[in-house]
Each structure stands twice: as C-alpha cells, then as structure tokens.
Amino acid sequence: MENVTCLGGVRVGGNMFTDLDYADDIVLPVDSCDDLVPCLADFSQSAGSMGLKVSWSKTKVQCLGRAVSQSGVFVEGQGVESVIHFCYLGSVQDSDGRSYPDILRRIGIASSQMNSLSRVWSHRKLSLSTKLRIYQTCILPIALYGSESWTLLFTDSKRLQAFHMRCQRRILGVKWQDRVTNVSVAKSTGLPQVADIINTRRTALFGHVVRLADRTPAHRALRIAVDARSGQHPSPSWRRPRGRARDTWLRPLMKSDTPIQMQWDNAVLRGHGHTAQRLSPDMRL
C-alpha cells in the first residue's frame, strides 16, 4: 500500500486521502481518470510481488460527486467495469452521493425477512412484548444497517417510517380497513420513530469519529467538514459549488441548539471521561 498510495489520492486542503482499507476490500481514490490505470497497474504489481492477485471481476470503477462518468478501463489486459452503484461493505454507494439506493435495498431485505417470520407474527400464544423483541432484534437491525452514515432526505425518512409502521401493524394484526391511526399503533407498541433511532446512531458515530486518532482518515475528513461549516475553508481557493446547498450528513447535528464546534469539544471531553472511568484507582493516581 505504501508503494501505491504515493501515486494517487484526493487532496482536500492540506490533507491527502489515499486509500480506504477494510480486510481485503480496498478503495483507491484518484483525482482524475488519467491516474486511474497507472494506480491500478502499480497496485496489481505490488500485490503480485507478495503472492497476491487482484480479482479483476470484482474490481469496479466509480465516479463520485460531480465527476464526469468514466467508461470501463483495461489494466494488464483485464477489463474493469464502470458502475453507478456499488455495494461496498454491505452498503450501496451511489455515484450521486445519495443514500436512496441503499435505503431501498435495506427495506427490501428487511421486508423479505419480515415475510419469512409470518408464522411468528400470527402466533396467538406469543405475547406482544416477545414479538416486538423479535422485531427489534431480527428485522430492525437489517432495515437500519449502516443508517448512522445515511444522509436522509424528507422522502427517505417518510419511506423508512412507513415501513416501520407497516411492520408494527402486522405484528398487532391491524389491517388497513380497520381505520386505526399510526398514533394509536405507535402508542400500543411503544417503539420510537425511525428518525429518532437514526439520529441517536448518528450522534454516537459522530462522537466515535471525533475521539479517533488525529491521523485517522475519518477523523481528518470530519474535522474538515466541521471547520467548513464553522466558516474555516479547507484552503484559500476553496469555493462552494453554485446552486442550492445539498443536505449533508452534518446538517441534522447542526439543527440542534448546540453549535457543531461545541459538540466536537463535548465529544472529546466525554471520551476523556470514559477513559478515566476505565482506569483502575491506582492507575488514576
């Protein structure tokens, strides 16, 4: 990776982001299409020197954001397909940066699992609390997998909440012709809304990333985003694209009464407090 990352990467201000690794899954970002083939070729050669082979059938090219769509490329005689959607670590990454494709996929998978447990929901000898625990353990985690990283639009939140209410109605045995409101259904189950669950997870993820080491790519990327929201641009030449600003992952956090920079500082202080609690009394001295 040291031989490869020096050839590519995306620079944001004074920070260079070169690679994202998780086990044997690797993402190599580059600024332009001209750097794409040399970066992949050098990666293949570096991997081959250690007896490793690149699975070209699983390797894809994807243009993110405002980048111009790139056609497939050939590296060492092997074709690398260009895609618009790519499933990475269980989540669908869309070239437009939206979370909509991943949300639809999660709802589809959760609906399939919901149907597979139809005998459980219709079982009369199981209590409501047991059914709700099964739903919260087996269905809701599937639907909200990776939701802490989603950038939700209003329509996305409505779609997720509709699925959530549909599942609760099925557990209660309430049909649409019974004319029972969603408020009554939510009161009977006592389950929180999907938006509240996602907000809690997003806040927790924010705190985890803040407390990472300063050299961690995720920490540096979040620091740049927070600084930009606070009026500190990554570089003097940085300019916001024309048009209406898109919803970002940080926007729900910024809607709270606490400024985003203060939330950052509070997360750091909480991290120091947790560290002190884990130490033994002798170590604290």
Beta strands, then each sheet from edge to edge (+ up, - down):
strand 1: 10-12
strand 2: 15-17
strand 3: 20-22
strand 4: 25-27
strand 5: 60-61
strand 6: 73-75
strand 7: 78-82
strand 8: 85-88
strand 9: 91-94
sheet 1: 1+ 2-
sheet 2: 3+ 4-
sheet 3: 5+ 7+ 6-
sheet 4: 8+ 9-
end
